[in-house]
Amino acid sequence: MGAAIWLLAGPPFDAPLFGDTVARLVATGRPDVHSLSVVSLGAGWDASAAALAERVGPDDVLVAHGLAIPVALGVAARRPLGHVVLINGPLLALDPLSEAVVRMAALPGAAESMFRPGAWLMWLRSSLGLRRAVNNPYAMDHDTVAAICGGLVVDGAARKALCAWLQSTRTPWPAPHSSPVPVTLFWGDNDRLHPLSEADAAAVSGGNVAIRVASGGRYAWPLEMPWTLADTLCAIVDGDGRTVPTVTGKSRLPPPARRAVRTKRKEA
């Protein structure tokens, strides 16, 4: 069997963030695909990395979005891999919004107050939450946010695990340029939370780091452009995907896989 592809979702997202990407990969002949929430792997990013390092193979491709980035880099520091793909998230340190959420998770009783499903999911689907993480705000409707984020706060045990995991991100993680594994920063260039300049700075720091641009993509662009992500990952598995031309940023959502997306994005 060939290389496996591991898709890692970091809080606030759960594994269903990559649902359409997984479907595309399987449909194009990639049966060995795993979509995971990093919170489910261990009690903190380092424990999650240690657990995943026991499961991956030397040719596998790790794909990490957002707060899953420390886990992918932690695995790469522990064992050989085929490739690491990092998607819009903290490369060296938390962004101000994530830092605020981590501080909130450390407050007494946070798991039973601020992270209860009603309050937490309402904030995520608001104009102050994940609607700013996509180009089409309808992509973050009630049902979609519940599907891609709700699993992390479904009960008291899950909420406590989430709060503990978030607090672990106060501990530094390996830098991309220190990775012994080839790293591609697959970056949406319309992300105000993690602008392309952050990826540029990481790439010029040395190491085996390259950049690909998902043109027009915001923080949660894998939700809006799952086929773009899947097809690029196929190219990486088949060879050096970093030589494939930069993607256009046009959404290729297969209806009715993402029914919330009701308008087509204009091709860049």
N, C-alpha and C positions, 0 to 999 in steps of 0.2 A: 504494500500500500504506500502511496505517496505521502507528501507532507500534509500534516493536519493544519487547519486554520483555527485559531482560538480567538474569539471576539470577546473582549473584556469590557464590561460596562461599569463605570464608576458612579457613585452617588451624585445626584439623586436618581440616576437611571438604573433600572434593572435589566436583566438579559433581553427582554422583548424589544429593547431599543433596536436590536439588530435583526428583528424578525424577518423583514423583507430582504435584507442582505443575505441571511441564511438561505431563504427560499431561492434566491437568485443563484447562489453558489451551488446549491444542490441540483437545481435545474440545469446548470451548465456542466454537470459532471464532477462536482466536488463533494462526495458523500461524507468525508471526514471533517466535519465542521462542528465546532463547539461554541455555544454562546453562553457566557457566564456573568453573574454579578460577582464582583470581587469581594463584596461583603460576605458572600456565602462561603468563601474559601478559607477565611481565618479571621482572628480577632485583631485586625490591623493590617496595614499594607505589607509590612515585612513578613508577618505570619502567612498572609495570603500568597506572597511570592514564594515562600518556602514550600507551601503545600502544592502550588501549581508546578514548581520545578520538578517535583516527583512524578508528574503526569505527562509532561511534554517530551517530544522527541527531538533529536539533534537537528532535524531539517524542518521543524515546524515553524510556522509563522504566527507571531503574537501581534494582535491588533488591539490597542488600548485607547479608549476615549476618555477625556476629562480626568477625573480623579482616579481612574484605573492606571494612569501612566506610571505612577511609582511602582505598581505591581509588576508591570511588564519590564521595567528597567531593573527591578530587583531579581526577576527570573533570569534576565540576560547576564547579570553579574554572577549568577550561580552555576550556569551550565550552558553548553553550546546550543545555539538555535540557528534556524535558517535566516530569519529576518525579524525585525521588530518594526511595526508601523504605529506611530503615535499620532493621534487625532486631537486637535484643539483641546488643550488642557494645560495644567501647570507643569512646566518642564523642570524648573529648579525650586520654586517656592509657590505657596498658595497665592491666588489672586485675592483682592480685597473682599469680594463676595463670598468666596469659599472660606476665607478666614473668619468672616462674620458667622457663617453657618457652623463652623467648628467651635467657635466660642459659645454659640447658642447650644450646641450639643453637650457642652461641658457644664451647663447650668443644672442645679439640682432639680430633679423631676422633669427634665426636658422630654424624656421618652413618653411621658404620660400627659404632656401638655402641648408643647409646640410641635411635636412630631406625631401627634395623633392624626389619623388619615384625613378627617374633615378639615382641620386647619392647614396641615402641610400641603395636601393636594390642592386645596383652594388657592393657596399662595402660588404654587407652582404653575397653575394654569391661568394666573392673572397676568395683566400687562406688566407687572413688576417682576414676574417670574419667567417661566420658560417661553412665553409668547415672544420675548425679545431674543430668544435663542434660535429662532427660525425666521425665514423670510415670509412665509405664509402663516399668519397667526392662527388660521383655522386648523393647522396641523397639530395644535395643542389644545384640542377641545376636551371636554370632560372625559369621554371614554378613552381617548388616546393617552392622556396623562395618567389615568388610573391604570391602564394596561402597562405602560412603560416605567412607571414609578411606584405604583401602589404596593407591589410585592415587598418592598423594603420596610413598609410601615404597617403590615397587615395585622400584626398582633403585638402584644407587649414585649415578647422575647425578640421579635424582629426589630422593634424600635430600639431596644437596649443595645442590640448588636450593632445597629447602624450608628448610634451615638458613640459607642466605643471605637468603632472603626474610624469614624471621622476624626476623633481626637488623636488617633495614631499619626495623622498627616502632619502633626507638629514636629515629627521626627524627620530629619533630612533623608532623602533618597538619592540613589546614584544619578549623576548627570548624564544626559544623552551622549555627550562627547567621550565619556569614560567607558561606554559600552563596548565590549569585545565583539558584539554582534552588529552587523549592518543595521542602521536605523534610518527609516524614512519618516519625515515629518509631513504627514498628509494634511495640509492646513486649509481650512476655509478662510478666505481672505476678507470676509465681511464680518468678522467676529470682533466686537468691541471689547469683550472680556479678555480674550487672548489674541491680540492682533498679530498679523503676520510678522511684524518686526521681532517678536519674541522667538519665532522659529528661525528667522534670519540670524539673530544673535547666537542661537544655539548651534547653527550650522557652521558659523565662522569660528567657533571655539575649538575646532579641530575634531579629530576622531573620524569615524566612518559614518557621517551624517549627511543626508541629502534632503532636499525639500521638493515636494510636489504640491501644487496648488489646486484646491477645489474652488474654482472661480465662482465668486458670489456666495460661497457657503458661510453660514453663521456657526455659532457654537455647536448646535445640534444638527449639523448638515447631514450626518448619516441617516437621519429620519426622512429627510426630503430627497436625498439622492442615494438611495440604497444600491441601485444598479451601478452607479458610478463607482462606489466603494467596492462592490463585489467584482466588477470586471477588472479593476486595478489590482485587486488581490490575486486574481487568477494570473495576471501578467507577472506579478512578483513570484508566485509559486513556479511559474513556467520558466522564469529566467530572471532578468534584472528589470523589474517593473519600474525602476526609477528612470529608465530611458524612454518610457512610453510618453507621448506628448501630453502636456497638461490638459486636464479635463475642462469641458466648457462650463460646467456648472448647471447645465439643463437638467431639471428633474426628470427621471425616467421611471416614475412610480407606476407599476403595473396595476390598473384598476381590476378589482376593487380593493387591492391590498391596503391602501391607505385612503379610506373613504373620506377622511377629514380634509384631504387636499382637494379642493373643488375648483381651483383655478390653476392653469398652467403657468409656470414661470417662463419668462421670456429668455431665450437663449442668449448668453453673453456674446 
